[in-house]
Amino acid sequence: MTAGVEETVTRYLALCDVPTRGDGDLGDLFTEDAVWEGGGDAYAEKFGRTEGRTAIVAMLAEYLPPHPHFRANVHLLFPGTVDTDGTTARGSWPMQQLSRYESGSAEVMVARLDVTFRLDDDHPRISAFRTERLFCAPLTEER
């Protein structure tokens, strides 16, 4: 089941890339009562806490086309840890995001993702998603 958990996180990140690198429904990755939140000083203030599948998908959609936020971005997931107890799994991964914004600015960011999943027959679904920024720096173009 560990592979299914990692596939769910990887699919989530691919659906959040711009342009989107995957077809699918973000909502299908979350439980109906899921919670998505920013952790740490920077992300708790920026993202706060969103509860429920529908509200989470709506919040994420504000960052994705056709909304003008990213020109392009890519999420890179690094090896993490996953613990399961039969009905749930908990994973923690470092993630790097490279982003170019509609404003033209660009940055590299590293965050820790702490994710809890409910395991069912179909596929693992995210019941709690927490992201905390660990590092952020602007990127500049060489001329």
Helices and strands as residue ranges (DSSP letters): H 2-16, G 26-29, E 30-39, H 40-47, E 49-51, H 53-61, E 70-77, E 81-84, E 88-101, E 106-118, E 125-139
